[in-house]
């Protein structure tokens, strides 16, 4: 993924990425939208708790069933439940999104996103399918043709082998 797209994710989901620190993130730009939506699902509870707290603080006369200190505690708990991203990479043509922690629901979201990458071109995000020819990659028809052309250009024709006699017999 380009640095620009990675930075967009970091800015949009700061709590998730700040908690995770440094980790490997090496996938194609075509999967950006899948990862963006996944990060939204993983960060949902934090974002909702922060919105409720912000509203309560900006509207002190509004009637809430929870006092401010409980709303603050909800934000802390939601942050604690965020998984720590440990590695995001492509393997055997699909995304692997490795985390430490998180809820079973979050792991279901991750599994769904990983499955979506098996049908999405890792270069452009269009509908794709698994292609092999060395490495397994998920590519659309256009990027598959481009990859085939690159592969054909890189293949050097074999020179005709000369028969060598090892003995006089």
N, CA and C of each residue as an Amber inpcrd file, in Angstrom:
protein
   507
   0.8570000  -1.1730000   0.0000000   0.0000000   0.0000000   0.0000000
   0.8970000   1.2260000   0.0000000   0.4710000   2.2270000  -0.7290000
   1.2710000   3.4470000  -0.7600000   1.2780000   4.0950000   0.6200000
   2.3040000   4.8860000   0.8410000   2.4160000   5.5880000   2.1180000
   1.2390000   6.5390000   2.3210000   0.7740000   7.1820000   1.2340000
  -0.3690000   8.0980000   1.3310000  -1.6200000   7.3800000   1.8290000
  -1.9130000   6.2160000   1.2650000  -3.1000000   5.4700000   1.7010000
  -2.9440000   4.9690000   3.1310000  -1.7380000   4.5430000   3.4920000
  -1.5160000   4.1140000   4.8720000  -1.7540000   5.2820000   5.8220000
  -1.2530000   6.4620000   5.4650000  -1.4480000   7.6500000   6.3040000
  -2.9280000   8.0080000   6.4320000  -3.7090000   7.8000000   5.3720000
  -5.1560000   8.0480000   5.4530000  -5.7890000   7.1580000   6.5140000
  -5.3750000   5.8990000   6.5510000  -5.9130000   4.9810000   7.5600000
  -5.5120000   5.4160000   8.9650000  -4.2560000   5.7990000   9.1270000
  -3.7620000   6.2220000  10.4420000  -4.5120000   7.4530000  10.9310000
  -4.7640000   8.4030000  10.0240000  -5.4920000   9.6240000  10.4150000
  -6.9580000   9.3430000  10.7040000  -7.5450000   8.4240000   9.9520000
  -8.9700000   8.1410000  10.1410000  -9.2320000   7.2960000  11.3830000
  -8.3060000   6.3860000  11.7240000  -8.4860000   5.4670000  12.8530000
  -7.2940000   5.5830000  13.8130000  -7.0830000   6.7680000  14.3920000
  -5.8670000   6.9920000  15.1870000  -5.7500000   6.0940000  16.4140000
  -6.8380000   5.8130000  17.0810000  -6.7470000   5.0010000  18.2970000
  -6.2420000   3.5970000  17.9820000  -6.7480000   3.0200000  16.9280000
  -6.3440000   1.6680000  16.5380000  -4.8640000   1.6210000  16.1820000
  -4.4050000   2.5950000  15.4070000  -3.0140000   2.5820000  14.9570000
  -2.0480000   3.0420000  16.0480000  -2.4660000   3.9710000  16.9240000
  -1.5920000   4.3990000  18.0130000  -1.3830000   3.2750000  19.0060000
  -2.4320000   2.5170000  19.2750000  -2.3130000   1.4040000  20.2180000
  -1.3780000   0.3370000  19.6710000  -1.3560000   0.1790000  18.3540000
  -0.5970000  -0.8940000  17.7360000   0.8850000  -0.5820000  17.5830000
   1.2640000   0.6780000  17.5080000   2.6740000   1.0120000  17.3350000
   3.1840000   0.5870000  15.9630000   4.4290000   0.1260000  15.9090000
   5.0380000  -0.3010000  14.6460000   4.7000000  -1.7530000  14.3550000
   4.3290000  -2.0290000  13.1190000   4.0450000  -3.3900000  12.6790000
   4.1370000  -3.4370000  11.1690000   4.2690000  -4.6470000  10.6190000
   4.3590000  -4.8030000   9.1630000   2.9960000  -4.5620000   8.5290000
   2.9840000  -3.7600000   7.4790000   1.7510000  -3.4600000   6.7460000
   2.1160000  -3.4730000   5.2680000   1.9140000  -4.6100000   4.5970000
   2.3650000  -4.7220000   3.2060000   1.3120000  -5.4310000   2.3560000
   0.3680000  -4.6330000   1.8620000  -0.6710000  -5.1350000   0.9660000
  -0.8530000  -4.1350000  -0.1700000  -1.5990000  -4.5430000  -1.1900000
  -1.8320000  -3.6650000  -2.3330000  -2.8910000  -2.6080000  -2.0560000
  -2.8240000  -1.5180000  -2.8220000  -3.7900000  -0.4230000  -2.6840000
  -5.2180000  -0.8420000  -3.0180000  -5.3730000  -1.8950000  -3.7910000
  -6.7140000  -2.3500000  -4.1570000  -7.5310000  -2.7980000  -2.9610000
  -6.8780000  -3.1280000  -1.8910000  -7.5840000  -3.5840000  -0.6880000
  -7.7860000  -2.4630000   0.3260000  -7.4570000  -1.2260000  -0.0470000
  -7.5950000  -0.0890000   0.8650000  -9.0050000   0.0070000   1.4490000
 -10.0320000  -0.0300000   0.5980000 -11.4070000   0.1410000   1.0860000
 -11.8130000  -0.9730000   2.0360000 -11.3720000  -2.1880000   1.7730000
 -11.6900000  -3.3110000   2.6730000 -11.0700000  -3.0620000   4.0380000
  -9.8050000  -2.6440000   4.0510000  -9.1120000  -2.3820000   5.3220000
  -9.7390000  -1.1810000   6.0320000 -10.1140000  -0.1570000   5.2950000
 -10.7340000   1.0240000   5.8880000 -12.0410000   0.6520000   6.5960000
 -12.8770000  -0.1150000   5.9310000 -14.1460000  -0.5380000   6.5430000
 -13.8790000  -1.4420000   7.7480000 -12.9180000  -2.3580000   7.6220000
 -12.5730000  -3.2350000   8.7450000 -12.1140000  -2.4160000   9.9470000
 -11.2500000  -1.4370000   9.7250000 -10.7990000  -0.5880000  10.8320000
 -11.9740000   0.1380000  11.4820000 -12.9570000   0.5200000  10.6680000
 -14.1580000   1.1570000  11.2100000 -14.9430000   0.2220000  12.1220000
 -15.0800000  -1.0310000  11.7050000 -15.7730000  -2.0110000  12.5520000
 -14.9870000  -2.2530000  13.8390000 -13.6680000  -2.3820000  13.7240000
 -12.8540000  -2.6390000  14.9100000 -12.8820000  -1.4530000  15.8770000
 -12.9990000  -0.2520000  15.3410000 -12.9660000   0.9690000  16.1550000
 -14.3530000   1.4670000  16.5630000 -15.4000000   0.7820000  16.1520000
 -16.7700000   1.2700000  16.3590000 -17.0740000   1.6100000  17.8150000
 -16.7700000   0.7010000  18.7430000 -17.1230000   0.9400000  20.1460000
 -16.4000000   2.1590000  20.7150000 -15.1360000   2.3400000  20.3180000
 -14.3740000   3.5020000  20.7880000 -14.9980000   4.7840000  20.2430000
 -15.2670000   4.7890000  18.9540000 -15.8320000   5.9920000  18.3260000
 -17.1970000   6.3360000  18.9260000 -18.0420000   5.3220000  19.1670000
 -19.3730000   5.5620000  19.7440000 -19.2560000   6.0920000  21.1750000
 -18.3710000   5.5110000  21.9700000 -18.1950000   5.9650000  23.3530000
 -17.6740000   7.4020000  23.3880000 -16.7550000   7.7290000  22.4930000
 -16.2280000   9.1000000  22.4280000 -17.3120000  10.0950000  22.0180000
 -18.1580000   9.7020000  21.0480000 -19.2420000  10.6060000  20.6150000
 -20.2190000  10.8790000  21.7570000 -20.5770000   9.8250000  22.5070000
 -21.5020000  10.0150000  23.6350000 -20.8970000  10.9360000  24.6920000
 -19.6200000  10.7250000  24.9990000 -18.9440000  11.5650000  25.9930000
 -18.8600000  13.0130000  25.5130000 -18.4860000  13.2070000  24.2640000
 -18.3760000  14.5570000  23.7130000 -19.7240000  15.2780000  23.7690000
 -20.7890000  14.5820000  23.3770000 -22.1180000  15.1880000  23.3960000
 -22.5130000  15.5690000  24.8250000 -22.2510000  14.6740000  25.7620000
 -22.6110000  14.9490000  27.1570000 -21.8500000  16.1530000  27.6950000
 -20.5930000  16.2800000  27.3220000 -19.7840000  17.3950000  27.8200000
 -20.1770000  18.7190000  27.1540000 -20.5820000  18.6530000  25.8850000
 -20.9730000  19.8750000  25.1690000 -22.4060000  20.3060000  25.4910000
 -23.1800000  19.3950000  26.0400000 -24.5870000  19.6700000  26.3550000
 -24.8690000  19.2950000  27.8030000 -24.3840000  20.0950000  28.7390000
 -24.5190000  19.7400000  30.1600000 -25.9660000  19.6720000  30.6410000
 -26.8910000  20.3090000  29.9440000 -28.2920000  20.2750000  30.3680000
 -29.0560000  19.0860000  29.7930000 -28.4190000  18.3350000  28.8950000
 -29.0820000  17.1610000  28.3190000 -29.2060000  16.0910000  29.3900000
 -30.2970000  15.3220000  29.3050000 -30.5250000  14.2740000  30.2980000
 -29.8890000  12.9710000  29.8140000 -28.9750000  12.4690000  30.6230000
 -28.2990000  11.2050000  30.3390000 -28.5850000  10.2400000  31.4580000
 -28.6000000   8.9680000  31.1370000 -28.7870000   7.9490000  32.1670000
 -27.4720000   7.6390000  32.8530000 -26.3570000   8.0880000  32.2580000
 -25.0390000   7.8410000  32.8470000 -24.3560000   9.1720000  33.1430000
 -23.7010000   9.2570000  34.2880000 -22.9290000  10.4630000  34.5850000
 -21.6500000  10.4930000  33.7250000 -21.0390000  11.6600000  33.6620000
 -19.8400000  11.8670000  32.8460000 -18.7390000  10.8680000  33.1930000
 -18.5220000  10.6140000  34.4860000 -17.4310000   9.7000000  34.8650000
 -17.6670000   8.2790000  34.3270000 -18.9140000   7.8480000  34.2210000
 -19.2000000   6.5330000  33.6300000 -18.9740000   6.5530000  32.1220000
 -19.3280000   7.6590000  31.4730000 -19.0750000   7.7800000  30.0370000
 -17.5740000   7.7710000  29.7520000 -16.8020000   8.4310000  30.6290000
 -15.3430000   8.3910000  30.4790000 -14.8100000   6.9720000  30.6720000
 -15.3660000   6.2650000  31.6400000 -14.9460000   4.8770000  31.8770000
 -15.2870000   3.9910000  30.6730000 -16.4000000   4.2860000  30.0030000
 -16.7670000   3.5280000  28.8070000 -15.7480000   3.7260000  27.6840000
 -15.2380000   4.9550000  27.5560000 -14.2030000   5.2250000  26.5460000
 -12.9440000   4.4290000  26.8700000 -12.5460000   4.4420000  28.1330000
 -11.3440000   3.7050000  28.5530000 -11.5140000   2.2140000  28.2910000
 -12.6730000   1.6760000  28.6330000 -12.9220000   0.2390000  28.4180000
 -12.9010000  -0.1030000  26.9250000 -13.5150000   0.7410000  26.1150000
 -13.5260000   0.4940000  24.6690000 -12.1040000   0.5310000  24.1060000
 -11.2850000   1.4670000  24.5810000  -9.8880000   1.5290000  24.1410000
  -9.1180000   0.2750000  24.5590000  -9.3890000  -0.2190000  25.7440000
  -8.7280000  -1.4460000  26.2160000  -9.1160000  -2.6480000  25.3530000
 -10.3440000  -2.6710000  24.8470000 -10.8160000  -3.7980000  24.0360000
 -10.3380000  -3.7520000  22.5840000  -9.7670000  -2.6020000  22.1640000
  -9.2390000  -2.5250000  20.7990000  -8.1270000  -3.5540000  20.6290000
  -8.1260000  -4.2700000  19.5200000  -7.0170000  -5.2040000  19.3090000
  -5.7460000  -4.4410000  18.9470000  -4.6150000  -5.0990000  19.1290000
  -3.3270000  -4.5550000  18.7200000  -2.9830000  -5.1900000  17.3780000
  -2.7850000  -4.3600000  16.3600000  -2.4170000  -4.8760000  15.0450000
  -0.9660000  -5.3430000  15.1040000  -0.7220000  -6.5880000  14.6680000
   0.6510000  -7.0850000  14.7020000   1.2390000  -7.2740000  13.3080000
   0.3800000  -7.5580000  12.3080000   0.8830000  -7.7230000  10.9450000
  -0.2940000  -7.7270000   9.9790000  -0.1240000  -7.0300000   8.8600000
  -1.1170000  -7.0340000   7.7790000  -0.3310000  -7.2910000   6.5010000
  -0.6160000  -8.4180000   5.8500000   0.1540000  -8.7800000   4.6570000
  -0.6790000  -9.6220000   3.7120000  -0.1340000  -9.8390000   2.5310000
  -0.7460000 -10.7340000   1.5500000  -0.0420000 -12.0770000   1.6600000
  -0.8290000 -13.1430000   1.6670000  -0.2720000 -14.4880000   1.6900000
  -1.2010000 -15.4010000   0.9170000  -0.6450000 -16.1210000  -0.0530000
  -1.4130000 -17.0260000  -0.9050000  -2.5910000 -16.3280000  -1.5680000
  -2.3950000 -15.0620000  -1.9250000  -3.3920000 -14.3300000  -2.6800000
  -4.4390000 -13.6010000  -1.8660000  -4.4520000 -13.7560000  -0.5560000
  -5.4350000 -13.0440000   0.2600000  -4.7340000 -12.2970000   1.3930000
  -5.4670000 -11.3770000   1.9840000  -4.9310000 -10.5960000   3.0860000
  -4.9250000 -11.4270000   4.3570000  -3.8750000 -11.2430000   5.1330000
  -3.8080000 -11.7800000   6.4910000  -3.7320000 -10.5730000   7.4180000
  -4.6680000 -10.4980000   8.3420000  -4.7970000  -9.3490000   9.2510000
  -4.6250000  -9.9050000  10.6650000  -3.3810000  -9.9180000  11.1520000
  -3.0660000 -10.5190000  12.4400000  -3.1860000  -9.4840000  13.5570000
  -3.8970000  -9.8640000  14.6290000  -4.0700000  -8.9810000  15.7830000
  -3.8360000  -9.7590000  17.0680000  -3.5490000  -9.0180000  18.1170000
  -3.5090000  -9.5640000  19.4730000  -4.6850000  -8.9530000  20.2060000
  -5.4730000  -9.7930000  20.8370000  -6.6300000  -9.3040000  21.5780000
  -7.8360000  -9.1050000  20.6760000  -8.7780000  -8.3290000  21.1770000
 -10.0150000  -8.1140000  20.4330000 -11.0900000  -9.0930000  20.8730000
 -12.2980000  -8.8100000  20.4660000 -13.4420000  -9.6390000  20.8320000
 -13.7070000 -10.6820000  19.7420000 -14.4970000 -11.7120000  20.0550000
 -14.8720000 -12.6770000  19.0140000 -15.5660000 -11.9990000  17.8230000
 -16.3660000 -10.9840000  18.1050000 -17.0300000 -10.2400000  17.0350000
 -16.0020000  -9.5840000  16.1090000 -14.9610000  -9.0100000  16.6920000
 -13.9120000  -8.3830000  15.8900000 -13.2000000  -9.4080000  15.0200000
 -12.9750000 -10.5860000  15.5580000 -12.3170000 -11.6460000  14.7850000
 -13.2020000 -12.1110000  13.6280000 -14.5040000 -12.0640000  13.8120000
 -15.4200000 -12.3790000  12.7010000 -15.3280000 -11.3180000  11.6010000
 -15.2270000 -10.0530000  11.9840000 -15.0520000  -8.9810000  10.9960000
 -13.7490000  -9.1880000  10.2080000 -12.6950000  -9.5460000  10.9190000
 -11.4010000  -9.7730000  10.2690000 -11.5050000 -10.9260000   9.2770000
 -12.1390000 -12.0220000   9.6840000 -12.2850000 -13.1740000   8.7850000
 -13.0780000 -12.7950000   7.5350000 -14.1200000 -12.0010000   7.7080000
 -14.9190000 -11.5690000   6.5590000 -14.0800000 -10.7090000   5.6130000
 -13.3240000  -9.7590000   6.1650000 -12.4840000  -8.8820000   5.3330000
 -11.4370000  -9.7010000   4.5890000 -10.8360000 -10.6690000   5.2550000
  -9.8520000 -11.5230000   4.5870000 -10.4920000 -12.2810000   3.4260000
 -11.7120000 -12.7490000   3.6160000 -12.4240000 -13.4480000   2.5470000
 -12.7250000 -12.5110000   1.3850000 -13.0840000 -11.2750000   1.6830000
 -13.3730000 -10.3070000   0.6230000 -12.1580000 -10.0780000  -0.2720000
 -10.9630000 -10.1500000   0.2960000  -9.7700000  -9.9230000  -0.5230000
  -9.5490000 -11.0450000  -1.5290000 -10.1640000 -12.1960000  -1.3110000
 -10.0090000 -13.3000000  -2.2710000 -10.8060000 -13.0590000  -3.5430000
 -11.5980000 -11.9870000  -3.5670000 -12.4310000 -11.6490000  -4.7290000
 -12.1930000 -10.2230000  -5.2180000 -11.1380000  -9.5960000  -4.6960000
 -10.8760000  -8.1940000  -4.9890000  -9.4520000  -8.0340000  -5.5000000
  -9.3070000  -7.3780000  -6.6450000  -7.9740000  -7.1330000  -7.2240000
  -7.1320000  -6.3450000  -6.2310000  -5.9750000  -6.8830000  -5.9030000
  -5.1180000  -6.2170000  -4.9230000  -4.4560000  -4.9610000  -5.4730000
  -4.5360000  -4.7490000  -6.7860000  -3.9340000  -3.5590000  -7.3930000
  -4.9270000  -2.4030000  -7.4420000  -6.1590000  -2.6780000  -7.9460000
  -7.0990000  -1.5710000  -8.1990000  -8.3970000  -1.6500000  -7.3940000
  -8.7170000  -2.7940000  -6.8030000  -9.9390000  -2.9190000  -6.0160000
 -11.1480000  -3.4080000  -6.7960000 -11.0050000  -3.6210000  -8.1120000
 -12.1130000  -4.1740000  -8.8990000 -12.2930000  -5.6510000  -8.5820000
 -13.3390000  -6.2090000  -9.1450000 -13.5840000  -7.6360000  -8.9680000
 -12.3880000  -8.4070000  -9.5420000 -11.8840000  -9.3440000  -8.7790000
 -10.7300000 -10.1220000  -9.2100000 -10.9070000 -11.5860000  -8.9130000
  -9.9390000 -12.3600000  -9.3540000  -9.9420000 -13.7800000  -9.0250000
  -8.5090000 -14.2330000  -8.8380000  -8.3670000 -15.3480000  -8.1860000
  -7.0510000 -15.8810000  -7.8820000  -6.3400000 -16.2860000  -9.1640000
  -5.1080000 -15.8240000  -9.3060000  -4.2830000 -16.1330000 -10.4810000
  -2.9690000 -16.7120000  -9.9800000  -2.4930000 -17.7040000 -10.6700000
  -1.1920000 -18.2510000 -10.3000000  -0.2590000 -18.1400000 -11.4910000
   0.9460000 -18.3990000 -11.2450000   1.9910000 -18.2610000 -12.2460000
   3.2320000 -17.8310000 -11.5020000   3.6050000 -18.6400000 -10.5540000
   4.6580000 -18.2630000  -9.6170000   3.9940000 -17.9640000  -8.2950000
   3.6870000 -16.6990000  -8.0800000   2.9790000 -16.2920000  -6.8660000
   1.4750000 -16.3070000  -7.1180000   0.7130000 -16.6560000  -6.0910000
  -0.7470000 -16.5800000  -6.1870000  -1.1390000 -15.1490000  -5.8550000
  -1.8900000 -14.5360000  -6.7570000  -2.3470000 -13.1660000  -6.5560000
  -3.8030000 -13.0660000  -6.9870000  -4.5410000 -12.1420000  -6.3850000
  -5.9040000 -11.8690000  -6.8160000  -5.8440000 -10.6180000  -7.6850000
  -6.2100000 -10.7980000  -8.9690000  -6.1180000  -9.7120000  -9.9290000
  -7.3720000  -9.6710000 -10.7900000  -7.7080000  -8.4730000 -11.2540000
  -8.7690000  -8.3250000 -12.2460000  -8.1900000  -8.7480000 -13.5990000
  -9.0450000  -8.8420000 -14.6250000  -8.5700000  -9.2590000 -15.9460000
  -7.4960000  -8.3110000 -16.4810000  -7.6800000  -7.0100000 -16.3030000
  -6.7230000  -6.0290000 -16.8120000  -5.3460000  -6.2040000 -16.1680000
  -5.3030000  -6.2790000 -14.8590000  -4.0150000  -6.4060000 -14.1760000
  -3.4130000  -7.7950000 -14.3580000  -4.2380000  -8.7820000 -14.5930000
  -3.7130000 -10.1090000 -14.9030000  -2.9830000 -10.0820000 -16.2460000
  -3.5960000  -9.4210000 -17.2550000  -2.9360000  -9.2980000 -18.5640000
  -1.6260000  -8.5280000 -18.4320000  -1.6470000  -7.4450000 -17.6830000
  -0.4280000  -6.6610000 -17.4840000   0.6600000  -7.5040000 -16.8170000
   0.2730000  -8.2970000 -15.8370000   1.2460000  -9.1530000 -15.1480000
   1.7910000 -10.2100000 -16.1090000   0.9100000 -10.7870000 -16.9320000
   1.3520000 -11.7700000 -17.9220000   2.3470000 -11.1520000 -18.8950000
   2.0870000  -9.9110000 -19.3370000   3.0030000  -9.2270000 -20.2540000
   4.3600000  -8.9930000 -19.5920000   4.3630000  -8.5720000 -18.3250000
   5.6180000  -8.3760000 -17.6020000   6.3760000  -9.6910000 -17.4870000
   5.6420000 -10.7610000 -17.1530000   6.2820000 -12.0660000 -17.0130000
   6.8940000 -12.5170000 -18.3300000   6.1780000 -12.2840000 -19.4440000
   6.6950000 -12.6840000 -20.7590000   7.9360000 -11.8780000 -21.1380000
   7.9620000 -10.5990000 -20.7860000   9.1230000  -9.7590000 -21.0820000
  10.3450000 -10.2090000 -20.2930000  10.1200000 -10.6760000 -19.0720000
  11.2320000 -11.0650000 -18.2040000  11.7870000 -12.4480000 -18.5180000
  11.0580000 -13.2380000 -19.2630000  11.5400000 -14.5740000 -19.5960000
  12.5000000 -14.4810000 -20.7770000  13.6770000 -15.0180000 -20.5770000
  14.6590000 -15.0470000 -21.6490000  14.5280000 -16.3860000 -22.3670000
  14.6230000 -16.3840000 -23.6820000  14.5440000 -17.6590000 -24.3870000
  15.7620000 -18.5130000 -24.0490000  15.5060000 -19.8140000 -23.9390000
  16.5920000 -20.7370000 -23.6540000  17.4530000 -20.8930000 -24.8960000
  18.7520000 -20.8920000 -24.7010000  19.6320000 -21.1490000 -25.8430000
  19.6450000 -22.6490000 -26.0990000  19.8480000 -22.9990000 -27.3210000
  19.8700000 -24.4020000 -27.6880000  21.0570000 -25.0670000 -27.0130000
  20.7780000 -26.1360000 -26.3110000  21.8320000 -26.8480000 -25.6050000
  22.6860000 -27.6320000 -26.5800000  23.9580000 -27.6230000 -26.3420000
  24.8960000 -28.3700000 -27.1810000  25.2060000 -29.6860000 -26.5000000
  25.1680000 -30.7390000 -27.2670000  25.4670000 -32.0540000 -26.7150000
  26.9580000 -32.1470000 -26.4720000  27.3150000 -32.5940000 -25.2980000
  28.7150000 -32.7190000 -24.9350000  29.0310000 -34.1890000 -24.7540000
  30.1150000 -34.6680000 -25.3870000  30.5850000 -36.0440000 -25.2040000
  31.5680000 -36.0580000 -24.0660000  31.3140000 -36.9810000 -23.1360000
  32.2060000 -37.0730000 -21.9920000  33.3360000 -38.0780000 -22.2150000
  33.1860000 -38.9320000 -23.1670000  34.2450000 -39.9130000 -23.4380000
  34.3090000 -40.1560000 -24.9400000  35.3800000 -40.8490000 -25.3600000
  35.5640000 -41.1430000 -26.7790000  34.7440000 -42.3370000 -27.2430000
  34.1310000 -43.0240000 -26.3730000  33.3900000 -44.2280000 -26.7650000
  32.1600000 -43.9500000 -27.5430000
